[in-house]
Each structure stands twice: as C-alpha cells, then as structure tokens.
Amino acid sequence: MTELERYELAEGPAYHFEVSRREFAKVLGGGLVMLLAAENARGQESGRGGGASETAPRDVAAWLHIGADGTVTAYTGKVEFGQDIRTSLTQAVAEELRAPLGTVRLVMGDTDLTPYDQGTFGSRTTPFMAAQLRTMAAAARGALVELAAAKWNVPASALDARDGQIVDTARGRALRFGELTQGQALVRTVPADAKPSATPPARWTIAGQAVPKVSAREIVTGRHRYTSDLTRPGLRHGKVLRPPAIGATLVSLDTSAAGGAGVSVVRDGDFVGVAAPTAGEAARAMERLKAQWKTTPQPSEGQIFEYLKKTPPEPRDGEGWNRGGQVSGSVPDAMAVAAVRLEHSYTVAYIAHAPLEPRAALAEWQDGKLTVWTGTQRPFGVRTELAEAFRLAEDKVRVIVPDTGSGYGGKHTGETAVEAARLARAAGRPVKLVWTREEEFAWAYFRPAGVIEVKSGARADGTLTAWEFHTYNCGSSGIRTPYEVANQVVEFHPARSPLRQGSYRALAATANHFARETHMDEVARAAGVEPLEMRRRNLKDARVRAVLDAAAERFGWPRAKAPGRGCGLAAGTEKGSYLATCAEVSVEPDGSVRVRRLVTAFECGAVVNPDHLRNQIEGAMVQGLGGALFEAVRFEDGLVLSDRFSRYRIPRFSDVPELDVVLVDRKDLPSAGAGETPLVCVAPAIGNAIFDATGIRLRSLPLIPSGIPAKPAS
C-alpha cells in the first residue's frame, strides 16, 4: 500500500469473519452468538482498484455475546481515538437489542478477538459498522423472542423485547436475556436475503439521544491506560536512531560505547535501535552511538509547489490512478462566450497531525507469537505489516489497540509497532517504544501539500457555465463541485512528494473545498452578485441548500458592514455529510486578524448522539483554524525545521472564536459519518471574510502565518 493509498479512502464496507467458531466460542465462554451473512462487498482503501479484501465472505464480521448475567458484549475491529464511537456503537447495540445501555460493552480493535476490519477512517463507522451492529442486535433480539416463545409455548408475535427482558404483557411475565441463554452458545447464521430490519430513527429511544460518554469516568480520572502507560514483566524501554535528514543513508556505525548492563543494540540495515532497563538509560545509550550518514539534496519548501506540479509519481506495473476526474461538455467553448472569466491558483502547505499522544507501541514475543499494543487506526493493517516484517503467519501476530489519544488520520501505519518488535526480539524481553515530540513532528507523515488550479466562466448574473479544476498531489476527496455546471473538467494529478505524506482528517477535501469555495467567492465578486445568492443560484442539491440557508439564518447573513470587520461563507459535501460555515473576522490595530465567530450548519442524516456530534463539529472547527491561519511544516533540504510545538503553531485557547453549531437532524435519512467533514469549510469561510474586511484575496493555506500581507495578492 502506497502513501497515497493511505489517505485516499474509498467508501464501502469490507468486513469479514476471521475467527473460527470453535475459537470464538472458547473466547466467549458460552452465551448467545449471532453471525450475520451479508452480500459480498468489494472493499478498497484507496482511490485505486483493489484493497485489503476484494470480496468479503458471506459470514460478515459482526457478532454479539449475551452472558448468563445479562451482560452484552459486542465485538468490532473499529477503534476509539477520540471520536467517541465507543458510545455511539454502544447506543446502536442497546437500541436494537432493547437492552439497558449500561449492560452493553464493546471489545474494540483486538485482532485475536474482533472481526477483520480495514480500519477506522473515512467516516465509515456510523454508516457501515453501526449499521452492521444494529442488524446483528436486531437479529439477536428476534432469536431471544423465539427462545422465549418456545419456552412458554406462545406465538412469537405475542412477545416483545424491553429493557433486557422478553416480556409477555398479556400474561404478566418476563424472562431476562441471561435466563434465556443460560450461558450457552447459540450460533445462528442469518441469510443475506433475510436480514431483520432495524428500528427507524424516528422510533429511536436510546440512539438519537445525548447519552454521556460511556468511558468518561476512566478518562477523566486517569484510570484508562494508553499505550504509553502500559507495562509488562521484565519490560525494557526502546529508542531508535533517526537519520539527520530525509533521504539520508547509514554509512558506518560504531556501537562499542553504547553497551552496558541490560542494554541491547540492534542493527538491521539502516534500522538502529537500543533497548535498556529505563528510558533514561536507553536515551544515554543512543547518545553514545557513533553514526555516519550520507545525505542527498532534497527540495525545500520554497520550491515545493513548482516541484509537485512537475514531478509525477513513478509508475508501477499494473497500477492505475483513480483521479476522481470528470469531463462534460466543452469548457473551451463555454469560456469563449462567458461574460465573467477567471483563472487562479491556490496552494496548501504540508501540515502535521500534532496528536497529544505521540506514537507508541509495546511489543512482546512469547512462544513464537508476537503481541503488540499500539495506538493505530488500522489494527489488522498493522498486523499485516508485522507479519510481513518478521515473516510470520498472521495468526502468529496479535495487535491490541487501547483507546487512543487522537489520530486525525495520522495513525494508519505500523512503523512504531515494527520498531518495538525488532527491539523486543533482540532484547528477549518486552520493549516499549514511545516517540518523542520531535520524532512525531519530523518522522510521522504529513497532510499533503498541493496546488489547485481553477478556471471558471459565468454569465453576467453569476450563473456558472464553465468549470476546470486541477488538483496536484492533495488528493481527490471532495474534488467534485456540488454546483451545477454544464461544462466541466475535474482531475486529480498525483505527484512525487519529497516529504512523507498520508491521511489527515478530511483528507484532500479541505484543500479542494478551500480552492473551490474561495474561487466561488471570487466569481461572485467579479459578477457583482452577493456571495450567498451566487451559491444558491448555482445549487440544485437540496441538502447543500438546506445547510447553507440554516447557517446563514443562524449567522444573520448578511451582517451589517462594520469598519475592520468582514464576513465570509463556504458550503460543501463530503463523506455523505453536508455543511455550510459562516465566519466573521476583525482586523486588529496591530494588523493581525482575529476570527470572531464561526457558525456551522451540519447534516449527516439521522443524528445518533447530538451532544457528541456537536463536540465533533466544534473540535473540527478549532482544528480547522490552525490549518486555515498558521499551521505549516517548515523544511529545508530534507530537514524538518518545525519539530516541536514552540516551532509549530497550533490553535490556542486565545484563538478560539465564538462557536455555534446548527444540527440539521434528518431522521428520514440513514446516518452518515461526521468525524471529518466539519473541517472542510473553515478555511474558505475565513479567507472570504478576510477579503470582505480588507479587500486582500489570500489564495494560500495557511492564510496569515505572518499576518496580513502589505499589498493585495494579484
């Protein structure tokens, strides 16, 4: 899987069953198990053909266990890294099973216990995994009703499931779920053409409600253990020798001074690491290594946009790119007669994920089997990486993911797990490796930098007639315009990035929305049409119009013009969600810009948990501030210069404006994911507001890393 594959994620479920029934029953220790057979589904992780599971088996990866005490355990390969799917998936199971929320627990992201799953990315959990678990729980509920009906010798239609019991209202009796299972395993396959229907959102009583975070107490009291908190008997601490610059190769290594009691030094090609009884001893041993490196010239940030346009990726045999392109009509013909013609370039910088919890892994070898605890969004993908690195069968590798301290798309890969496992094998003991903040900034992958070129034509009233959109390196997510244009060319052009790059929250949709919504504002200004009316005039998508109108109404658009203040808006759709963001900014006496207010209207179908959805949207809005205003990775000739928080500006409490969220709850529509999309309209809304306040058009992200430029951009 290439770097581009890691961040261009196609939609669609790809879950399949990988635990034998015998092993599964042994793990559960008895109870009710539901296995669901579903239609074959193609799953792919990238915009290209293929993927981790070309055709999913008919036994889909979803199951449920009901213990004799009534405890309900659901299993999923998804992981929790701050988006609070542990709560929303628990709600889904409790809703369909008709069980009290407090009786349901989730086992997540353990490759020995949970079904195969491609990973927690792409806002797939709510539309796909939650749907799978709802189907499974509804099937289990039906089975419990049938068990009670047989026990009482009454028609199943006379019974109901309620509050963890099967009740016979007419006769005033009830049986608890655990009483029905009696701790015995019951395996039932549900054919694809006989799936039980789930409860419609309009009738939800547990889902759709603002229930508290199920693991809140463990998190706020510190009882929860992240990977970096874990320990094992005989634990050693690891450190890895990093090159002085990107692309450097190891020429020579002297390890003679690095040894000591309990210290192991490992070299495998260019990989060099140490394991020691304490983290301090490991750091000192690393300092005593004497390494010589050979470096090669690398592009620097001042050259990056020209470099990306001129440097396509190296071709691979049998591989083709899904560029997300579309062609309709004739752009040249439409441009020739357009009353308004514009052509501009927009750029976005590399930015870092900067998670509060850096990468960490604890690896242990025992009886020929490798177990790794690590914070990753792709436990099964990391299992494959480990199996390949050590030439092991995958059933000899177990990956366990504790609930993780944020990922934002940055924890798809398993390099830290592989490093820890290498050190553990050499040391003959468990090894924990925790990256430093400098390592996280310099050696993790970044959100891709890119160039977007847009050419448009419109009638005098602002109606679009031509649209040509080329995005270089950013990716194809969110590349297509929601606006109606008869003549279009839209294409993604991959490039060879000098820096390691990969998935980032919302993928390329942030860059593509920034370019499109900034350009839409420019067309509106050139045509002399009010920006909101310009968008409404070119929209036929009722869902985009609805959020645009909702945001404008809450914001009070258009606001009265005030000196030094400006307002902007942006709208779009991605991952099945729809949003519009309005921004108000002020230009301060010292020339700095302050974002005063952000309003986002958001629609993702039926809302599962309104409080947690609002938290996700607000969090994305704050994160979006950084990329909009000042976040950028600085680098020169292979050296990342922004390698710590003092050199990499992220949003602070003082930067956060008034945040307002309007939830458009569509109970008539299936739920879509919401972990990514709220980010994508923050930057263009702010950029358009800055233009409204200053008359200066900014076409590069970050917009104002050093304040407002002295002269308007051309």
C-alpha positions in Angstrom: 0.0 0.0 0.0 1.5 3.3 -1.1 1.4 6.6 0.8 -1.3 7.9 -1.4 -3.4 4.8 -0.8 -3.3 5.6 2.9 -5.1 8.9 2.5 -7.3 8.4 -0.5 -10.0 6.2 1.0 -12.9 4.8 -1.0 -16.3 4.3 0.5 -17.8 0.9 1.2 -17.7 -1.8 3.9 -15.2 -4.5 3.9 -15.7 -6.7 6.9 -15.3 -10.4 7.1 -15.2 -13.1 9.6 -11.7 -14.4 10.6 -12.2 -16.2 13.9 -13.3 -19.9 13.7 -16.5 -20.7 15.6 -14.6 -23.1 17.9 -12.0 -20.3 18.8 -14.8 -17.8 19.1 -16.9 -19.9 21.5 -13.8 -20.6 23.6 -13.1 -16.8 23.8 -16.7 -16.1 24.8 -17.0 -18.9 27.3 -20.6 -19.5 26.4 -23.5 -17.3 25.6 -25.5 -16.2 22.6 -23.6 -15.6 19.4 -25.1 -14.1 16.2 -23.2 -14.4 13.0 -24.5 -12.4 10.1 -24.1 -13.4 6.4 -24.2 -10.4 4.2 -23.9 -9.7 0.5 -20.5 -9.9 -1.0 -19.0 -6.4 -0.8 -15.9 -5.1 -2.5 -13.7 -3.1 -0.2 -10.8 -0.9 -1.0 -8.7 1.5 0.9 -7.6 3.8 -1.9 -8.9 5.5 -4.9 -7.4 2.7 -6.9 -8.8 -0.8 -7.6 -8.1 -3.5 -5.1 -7.7 -3.4 -1.4 -7.4 -5.4 1.7 -10.4 -7.5 0.9 -11.5 -7.8 -2.7 -14.6 -9.9 -1.9 -15.9 -10.2 1.7 -17.0 -13.7 2.7 -20.7 -14.3 3.3 -20.1 -14.6 7.0 -19.7 -10.9 7.9 -17.6 -9.7 10.8 -20.2 -8.8 13.3 -21.3 -10.7 16.4 -22.8 -10.3 19.8 -22.4 -12.2 23.2 -25.0 -12.3 25.9 -23.7 -13.8 29.1 -25.8 -15.6 31.7 -25.8 -12.5 33.9 -27.3 -10.4 31.0 -24.1 -8.6 30.1 -24.0 -7.9 26.4 -20.6 -7.8 24.7 -20.3 -6.6 21.1 -17.1 -7.0 19.1 -15.8 -4.7 16.4 -12.5 -4.1 14.7 -13.1 -0.4 14.9 -11.0 1.6 17.4 -11.7 4.6 19.6 -9.3 7.5 19.2 -11.4 10.5 20.4 -14.3 10.4 18.0 -16.4 8.6 20.7 -17.6 5.7 18.6 -17.4 3.6 21.7 -20.5 5.4 22.9 -22.4 5.7 19.5 -21.9 2.0 18.7 -23.0 1.0 22.3 -26.1 3.1 21.7 -26.7 1.2 18.4 -26.5 -2.2 20.0 -28.6 -1.2 23.0 -31.2 0.3 20.8 -31.8 -2.7 18.6 -31.4 -5.4 21.3 -33.7 -3.4 23.7 -31.1 -3.7 26.4 -30.2 -1.1 29.1 -27.2 1.0 27.9 -25.2 0.1 31.0 -25.3 -3.6 30.2 -23.6 -3.3 26.8 -19.8 -3.2 26.5 -17.6 -3.1 23.4 -14.4 -5.0 22.7 -12.6 -3.0 20.0 -9.5 -3.3 17.9 -8.1 -6.6 19.1 -7.1 -8.8 16.1 -7.5 -12.0 18.1 -11.0 -11.2 19.4 -12.6 -8.9 16.9 -13.6 -9.5 13.3 -11.4 -8.2 10.4 -11.9 -4.6 9.7 -10.0 -2.4 7.2 -9.6 0.4 9.7 -11.2 3.3 11.4 -11.1 6.0 8.8 -13.1 7.7 6.1 -16.1 8.4 8.4 -17.2 4.8 7.8 -18.0 3.7 11.3 -21.5 5.2 11.6 -22.8 4.4 8.1 -21.3 0.9 8.0 -20.2 -0.5 11.3 -23.1 0.9 13.2 -25.5 -0.5 10.6 -23.8 -3.9 10.9 -24.1 -3.9 14.7 -27.8 -2.7 14.5 -28.6 -5.6 12.1 -26.8 -8.0 14.4 -28.6 -6.8 17.5 -31.9 -6.9 15.8 -31.3 -10.5 14.7 -30.3 -11.4 18.3 -33.5 -9.8 19.6 -35.5 -11.9 17.2 -33.7 -15.0 18.4 -34.4 -14.2 22.0 -38.1 -13.7 21.3 -38.2 -17.1 19.6 -36.4 -18.8 22.6 -39.0 -17.3 25.0 -41.9 -18.2 22.7 -40.7 -21.8 22.6 -40.2 -21.9 26.4 -43.7 -20.5 27.0 -45.3 -22.2 24.0 -46.9 -19.0 22.8 -46.6 -17.2 19.4 -43.5 -15.0 19.0 -45.8 -12.2 17.9 -47.3 -12.1 21.4 -43.9 -11.2 22.9 -41.7 -8.1 23.0 -38.2 -7.2 24.0 -37.8 -4.5 26.5 -35.2 -3.3 29.0 -33.1 -6.5 28.8 -36.0 -8.8 29.0 -38.5 -10.7 26.8 -41.9 -9.8 28.1 -45.3 -11.4 27.8 -47.5 -8.4 28.6 -50.8 -10.3 28.3 -49.8 -12.8 30.9 -47.7 -10.5 33.1 -44.4 -12.5 32.9 -40.9 -11.8 31.7 -37.5 -13.6 31.2 -34.2 -11.8 31.4 -31.9 -12.2 28.4 -29.4 -14.1 30.5 -32.0 -16.5 31.7 -32.8 -17.4 28.1 -29.2 -18.0 27.1 -28.2 -19.8 30.3 -24.6 -19.2 29.4 -24.8 -21.5 26.4 -23.5 -20.5 23.0 -26.1 -20.3 20.3 -24.8 -19.8 16.7 -27.2 -18.7 14.0 -26.5 -17.7 10.5 -28.8 -15.0 9.0 -29.0 -15.3 5.2 -28.4 -12.2 3.2 -31.9 -12.1 1.9 -33.5 -12.4 5.4 -31.8 -9.6 7.3 -34.0 -8.3 10.1 -34.9 -4.7 9.7 -33.5 -2.2 12.1 -35.6 0.3 14.1 -36.2 3.5 12.0 -34.6 6.6 13.5 -38.0 8.2 14.2 -38.6 5.5 16.8 -35.2 5.5 18.5 -35.2 5.8 22.3 -31.5 5.2 23.1 -29.9 6.1 19.8 -30.6 9.6 18.9 -30.2 10.8 22.5 -27.4 12.8 24.2 -26.3 10.0 26.5 -23.0 10.6 28.3 -19.7 9.2 27.1 -19.6 5.6 28.3 -15.9 5.6 29.2 -15.9 9.2 30.6 -15.1 8.2 34.2 -12.0 6.2 33.2 -10.7 9.0 31.0 -11.2 11.9 33.4 -9.9 10.0 36.5 -6.8 8.7 34.7 -7.8 5.1 35.2 -7.7 4.5 31.4 -4.3 3.3 30.3 -2.9 4.5 27.0 -0.2 2.6 25.2 2.5 4.7 26.8 1.1 3.8 30.3 1.3 0.0 29.8 3.9 -2.2 31.3 4.9 -5.9 31.2 7.1 -8.1 33.4 10.7 -7.5 32.5 9.9 -4.5 30.4 12.7 -2.7 28.5 12.5 0.8 27.0 13.5 1.4 23.4 14.9 4.2 21.3 15.6 4.4 17.6 18.4 6.2 15.8 17.0 8.6 13.3 18.8 10.0 10.3 19.9 13.6 10.3 17.7 14.4 7.3 15.1 12.8 5.0 16.7 10.5 2.5 19.9 10.0 4.4 21.5 6.5 4.4 23.7 5.0 7.0 27.4 4.7 6.0 29.0 3.4 9.2 28.1 2.7 12.8 30.3 2.3 16.0 28.3 0.8 18.9 31.2 0.0 21.1 30.4 2.7 23.6 26.7 2.1 23.8 26.6 -1.2 25.6 26.0 -1.7 29.3 24.2 -3.8 31.8 20.9 -4.9 30.2 21.4 -2.7 27.1 20.8 -4.3 23.7 21.8 -2.7 20.4 20.1 -3.7 17.2 21.1 -3.0 13.7 19.1 -4.2 10.7 20.2 -2.4 7.5 19.6 1.3 8.2 17.5 0.5 11.3 19.4 1.0 14.5 17.9 1.0 18.0 18.6 0.2 21.6 16.7 -1.3 24.5 17.5 -0.7 28.1 16.0 -1.1 31.6 14.9 2.5 31.8 14.0 5.2 29.3 16.9 7.3 30.6 19.4 4.6 30.0 18.1 4.0 26.5 18.5 7.7 25.7 22.1 7.7 27.0 23.0 4.6 25.1 21.6 6.2 21.9 23.8 9.3 22.5 26.8 7.1 22.6 26.2 5.6 19.2 28.6 7.0 16.6 27.0 7.0 13.2 28.0 8.5 9.8 25.3 9.3 7.2 25.3 10.1 3.6 22.7 12.8 2.6 21.3 13.7 -0.8 19.9 17.1 -1.9 16.2 17.4 -1.3 13.6 20.1 -2.3 12.9 22.8 0.2 9.6 24.5 1.0 10.3 27.5 -1.3 10.4 25.1 -4.3 7.6 22.7 -3.3 4.7 23.9 -5.4 6.6 24.0 -8.6 8.2 20.7 -7.7 4.8 19.0 -7.1 3.4 20.1 -10.5 6.5 18.9 -12.4 7.2 15.6 -10.6 4.7 12.9 -11.2 4.9 9.6 -9.2 7.0 6.8 -10.5 4.7 4.4 -12.5 4.0 0.9 -11.2 3.3 -2.1 -13.3 -0.4 -2.9 -13.4 -1.4 0.1 -11.3 -3.6 3.0 -12.4 -4.8 6.1 -10.6 -8.4 6.8 -9.8 -8.1 10.6 -10.3 -11.7 11.4 -9.4 -12.0 13.1 -12.7 -15.0 14.0 -14.8 -15.4 15.7 -18.2 -18.7 17.1 -19.5 -19.5 19.5 -22.3 -16.8 21.8 -23.6 -15.0 24.1 -21.3 -13.2 26.0 -24.0 -16.4 26.7 -25.9 -18.2 27.9 -22.8 -15.2 30.0 -21.7 -15.2 31.7 -25.1 -18.6 33.2 -24.6 -18.6 33.7 -20.8 -19.3 37.2 -19.6 -17.1 36.5 -16.5 -13.9 34.6 -16.9 -11.5 33.8 -14.0 -8.3 31.7 -13.6 -6.4 31.4 -10.3 -4.0 29.0 -8.5 -4.4 28.0 -4.8 -1.8 26.3 -2.6 -1.9 24.4 0.6 1.2 23.7 2.8 2.1 20.4 4.4 0.7 20.3 8.0 1.4 17.9 10.9 -1.1 15.9 12.8 0.4 17.0 16.2 -1.6 14.5 18.3 -1.4 14.9 22.0 -0.3 11.3 22.3 2.8 10.6 20.1 3.1 7.2 18.5 3.8 4.4 21.0 4.0 0.6 20.9 4.7 -2.2 23.4 5.9 -5.5 21.8 6.2 -8.9 23.4 7.4 -12.2 21.9 6.2 -15.4 23.6 6.2 -18.9 22.4 6.7 -17.9 18.8 3.9 -15.4 18.8 4.2 -11.6 18.7 1.7 -9.4 20.6 1.8 -5.6 20.1 -0.2 -3.0 22.0 -0.2 0.2 20.0 -2.4 3.2 19.1 -3.4 2.7 15.5 -6.4 3.3 13.3 -5.7 0.0 11.4 -5.0 -2.9 13.8 -5.4 -5.5 11.1 -3.3 -3.5 8.7 -0.6 -3.2 11.4 -0.9 -7.0 11.9 -0.1 -7.5 8.2 2.9 -5.1 8.4 4.3 -7.1 11.4 3.7 -10.4 9.8 5.5 -9.3 6.6 8.4 -7.7 8.5 9.1 -10.9 10.6 7.9 -13.5 8.0 5.2 -14.7 10.3 1.8 -16.2 9.6 -0.8 -13.6 10.6 -2.3 -15.9 13.2 1.0 -15.6 15.0 0.6 -11.9 15.4 -1.8 -10.1 17.7 -2.4 -6.4 17.7 -4.3 -4.8 20.6 -5.4 -1.1 20.4 -6.1 0.6 23.7 -8.5 3.6 23.3 -6.0 6.1 21.7 -5.2 9.7 22.3 -6.3 11.1 18.9 -5.3 10.1 15.4 -6.8 12.6 12.9 -5.8 10.1 10.2 -2.2 10.1 11.3 -2.0 6.7 12.9 -2.7 4.4 10.0 0.8 2.9 9.8 2.6 0.5 12.0 6.2 1.7 12.0 6.4 2.1 15.8 5.0 -1.4 16.2 7.6 -2.9 13.9 10.4 -0.9 15.6 9.3 -2.1 19.1 9.0 -5.7 17.9 12.5 -5.6 16.4 13.9 -4.3 19.7 11.9 -6.8 21.7 13.1 -9.8 19.6 16.7 -8.7 20.1 16.4 -8.0 23.8 14.4 -11.2 24.5 12.1 -9.1 26.7 9.0 -6.9 26.1 10.0 -3.5 24.8 8.0 -0.2 24.9 8.9 2.5 22.4 7.3 5.9 22.7 8.2 8.5 20.1 9.4 11.9 21.4 7.6 15.0 20.3 10.5 15.8 17.9 10.2 12.4 16.3 6.4 12.8 15.9 6.9 16.1 14.1 9.8 15.1 11.9 9.2 11.4 11.1 5.4 10.9 11.1 3.7 11.6 7.8 2.1 14.9 6.9 -1.1 16.1 5.3 0.0 16.6 1.6 0.9 19.9 0.3 -0.6 20.8 -3.1 -1.5 23.1 -5.9 -5.1 23.6 -7.2 -5.7 25.4 -10.4 -9.2 26.6 -11.2 -10.6 28.2 -14.3 -14.2 29.3 -14.5 -16.7 31.0 -16.7 -20.1 32.5 -15.8 -22.9 34.6 -17.2 -23.2 38.2 -16.1 -25.7 37.1 -13.3 -23.2 34.7 -11.8 -24.6 31.5 -13.3 -21.7 29.2 -13.9 -21.2 27.9 -17.4 -17.6 26.5 -17.3 -15.5 24.9 -14.6 -12.0 23.4 -14.9 -10.4 22.2 -11.7 -6.9 20.5 -11.4 -5.5 19.5 -8.1 -1.9 18.4 -7.8 -0.8 16.0 -5.0 -3.6 16.9 -2.5 -5.8 14.0 -3.4 -9.3 13.5 -4.9 -11.5 13.7 -1.9 -14.1 16.5 -2.2 -12.8 17.3 -5.7 -16.2 17.4 -7.4 -18.2 20.6 -7.2 -21.8 20.4 -5.8 -22.7 23.3 -8.1 -24.4 22.8 -11.4 -22.1 23.5 -14.3 -22.8 22.1 -17.8 -19.2 22.2 -19.0 -16.6 20.7 -16.6 -13.1 19.2 -16.4 -12.1 18.0 -13.0 -9.0 16.0 -12.3 -6.5 14.9 -9.6 -2.8 14.8 -10.6 -0.7 12.7 -8.2 2.9 13.8 -7.6 6.1 12.6 -6.0 6.3 14.2 -2.6 9.7 14.9 -1.1 8.2 14.6 2.4 6.4 11.6 3.8 2.6 12.2 3.4 -0.6 10.4 4.2 -4.1 10.6 5.5 -5.2 13.6 7.5 -8.7 14.4 8.9 -11.0 15.1 5.9 -8.2 14.0 3.5 -7.9 16.3 0.4 -11.4 17.7 0.9 -10.1 20.6 2.9 -7.7 21.7 0.1 -10.3 21.2 -2.6 -13.1 22.9 -0.7 -10.7 25.8 0.1 -9.9 26.3 -3.6 -13.5 25.9 -4.8 -15.2 28.0 -2.2 -12.6 30.8 -2.5 -13.0 30.8 -6.2 -16.8 30.8 -5.9 -16.4 33.9 -3.8 -14.2 35.5 -6.5 -16.7 34.7 -9.2 -19.5 36.3 -7.1 -17.4 39.4 -6.6 -16.5 39.6 -10.3 -20.1 39.3 -11.3 -21.3 41.7 -8.7 -23.6 39.1 -7.1 -24.0 38.6 -3.3 -22.0 35.5 -2.3 -24.9 33.7 -0.7 -27.1 34.3 -3.6 -24.4 33.3 -6.0 -24.2 29.9 -4.4 -27.9 29.4 -4.2 -28.3 30.3 -7.8 -25.9 27.5 -8.8 -27.2 24.8 -6.5 -29.8 22.1 -7.2 -28.7 19.8 -4.4 -31.4 20.4 -1.8 -29.3 19.2 1.1 -26.5 21.6 0.4 -29.0 24.4 0.1 -30.6 23.4 3.4 -27.4 23.7 5.4 -26.4 26.9 3.6 -29.7 28.5 4.5 -29.5 27.2 8.0 -26.0 28.6 8.6 -26.9 31.9 7.0 -30.0 32.3 9.2 -28.2 31.5 12.4 -25.3 33.8 11.5 -27.6 36.6 10.5 -26.3 36.8 6.9 -25.7 39.4 5.6 -24.4 41.2 8.6 -24.2 45.0 8.7 -20.8 46.1 7.4 -18.5 47.4 10.2 -15.1 49.0 9.9 -12.3 46.5 10.1 -14.7 43.5 10.1 -15.7 41.1 7.4 -17.9 38.0 6.9 -17.4 35.0 4.6 -19.1 31.7 4.0 -18.5 28.4 2.3 -20.5 25.2 1.7 -19.9 21.7 0.6 -20.4 18.0 1.0 -18.1 15.1 1.7 -18.5 11.5 3.0 -22.3 11.7 2.8 -22.4 14.8 5.1 -23.4 18.3 4.2 -22.3 21.5 5.7 -22.0 25.3 5.5 -19.8 27.6 7.6 -20.0 31.3 8.1 -17.1 33.3 9.6 -16.7 36.8 11.0 -13.2 38.3 11.4 -11.8 41.5 12.6 -8.6 43.3 11.7 -6.9 44.4 14.9 -5.0 47.7 15.4 -1.7 45.9 15.1 -2.7 44.4 11.7 -3.4 40.9 13.0 -6.6 39.1 12.1 -8.9 37.6 14.7 -11.6 35.2 14.0 -14.6 36.4 16.0 -17.3 33.9 15.2 -17.8 30.6 13.3 -21.2 29.1 12.6 -21.5 25.7 11.0 -24.8 24.1 10.0 -24.2 20.3 9.6 -26.4 17.5 8.3 -25.4 13.8 8.4 -28.7 12.1 8.1 -30.2 10.9 11.4 -28.2 12.1 14.4 -27.1 9.3 16.7 -25.9 11.4 19.7 -26.4 15.2 19.4 -24.1 16.3 22.1 -21.2 14.2 20.8 -21.9 15.2 17.2 -21.7 18.8 18.3 -18.4 18.1 20.1 -17.0 16.6 16.9 -18.1 19.6 14.8 -16.7 22.1 17.3 -13.4 20.1 17.6 -13.1 20.1 13.8 -13.8 23.8 13.6 -11.0 24.5 16.1 -8.6 22.2 14.4 -9.5 23.8 11.1 -8.4 27.2 12.5 -4.8 26.0 12.6 -4.6 24.9 9.0 -6.5 28.0 7.9 -4.4 30.6 9.7 -0.9 29.5 10.6 -0.1 25.7 10.5 2.6 24.8 8.1 5.6 22.3 8.1 8.8 24.2 7.5 11.6 22.2 5.8 14.8 22.7 4.0 16.9 20.2 2.1 15.5 17.2 3.9 15.4 18.7 7.4 12.1 19.4 9.1 12.5 22.6 10.9 9.2 22.8 12.7 10.0 19.8 15.0 8.3 20.9 18.3 5.3 23.0 19.5 7.5 26.0 20.0 8.2 26.0 16.3 4.8 24.7 15.0 1.9 27.0 15.7 -1.4 25.3 16.6 -4.7 26.9 17.8 -4.6 28.1 21.4 -7.4 28.9 23.7 -6.9 32.6 22.9 -7.5 31.8 19.2 -10.9 30.1 19.6 -13.8 32.3 18.5 -17.4 32.0 19.4 -18.5 28.7 18.0 -22.1 27.9 17.0 -23.4 24.7 15.6 -26.7 24.1 13.9 -27.6 20.4 13.7 -29.9 19.5 10.8 -31.3 16.2 12.0 -32.7 14.2 9.1 -34.4 11.2 10.7 -35.7 10.2 7.3 -32.2 9.5 6.1 -29.5 7.0 7.1 -26.8 8.2 9.4 -23.5 9.3 7.8 -20.1 9.8 9.5 -19.2 13.2 11.0 -15.6 12.9 12.2 -14.0 14.6 9.2 -16.4 16.7 7.1 -16.9 19.6 9.6 -13.3 20.7 9.0 -13.5 21.5 5.3 -15.3 24.8 5.1 -13.5 26.6 7.9 -10.5 27.9 5.8 -12.5 29.2 2.8 -15.1 30.9 5.0 -12.3 32.7 7.0 -10.4 33.6 3.8 -13.5 35.0 2.2 -14.2 37.0 5.4 -10.6 38.4 5.4 -11.3 39.6 1.8 -14.5 41.2 2.9 -12.7 43.0 5.7 -9.5 44.0 3.8 -10.0 43.7 0.1 -7.0 41.3 0.1 -7.5 38.0 -1.6 -5.5 35.2 0.0 -5.1 32.0 -2.0 -2.6 30.0 0.1 -3.0 28.0 3.2 -2.1 29.0 5.8 -3.7 32.3 5.1 -1.8 34.6 7.5 1.2 32.8 9.0 2.9 36.2 9.4 -0.1 38.5 9.4 -1.9 40.3 6.6 0.4 40.9 3.6 1.2 44.6 2.9 -0.2 44.5 -0.7 -3.2 42.7 -2.1 -2.5 39.4 -3.8 -2.8 39.6 -7.6 
